[in-house]
Each structure stands twice: as structure tokens, then as C-alpha cells.
Amino acid sequence: MSFAELQQAAGGLAERERAAFALWLLDSLPPNSREDAGLESVAEAVKRRDELDCGKAIPLAEEEFWTSIEHERMAWK
């Protein structure tokens, strides 16, 4: 079965079934290595904090975040 066929079949599932399928897919991936949580991750966190502190990045309110997620989800359909 091709990716397009899987995508089409999964798109026909109910929302709960798609969520369960997505969870299964994520669980089927190999676990993160310890290297993922190493210095590179810390450096990224520091960079993002600095961007917030200097105003380069603007934080979203929780409501704005979830609204943007809903818009993205609607675009997937």
C-alpha cells in the first residue's frame, strides 16, 4: 500500500481513530537517543529564551496557540 493510499484510508477514519492511529505511528518510531537531550537541545532552549527576552520572538497567549492549531488542522482536511 502506498503512502497516498494510507493517507486516503486514514483520512476516512473518525477523529478518535485517526488520533489512535497517529499515536500508534509515533510509538512505532525509535525512541529518542540520549544525544537528543544533550548540549544541542540546551543550546536551542537558550536561543529561544534569548529571542523571547530581546523581543525577537513574541509569545502567543494560550488561546491564540490553540486557535492556530485548529486552523492548521482544518487545512489538513
ABEGO torsion letter per residue (X at the ends): XBAAAAAAAAAABBAAAAAAAAAAAAAABBBBBAAAABAAAAAAAAAAAAAAAAGABBBBBAAAAAAAAAAAAAAAX
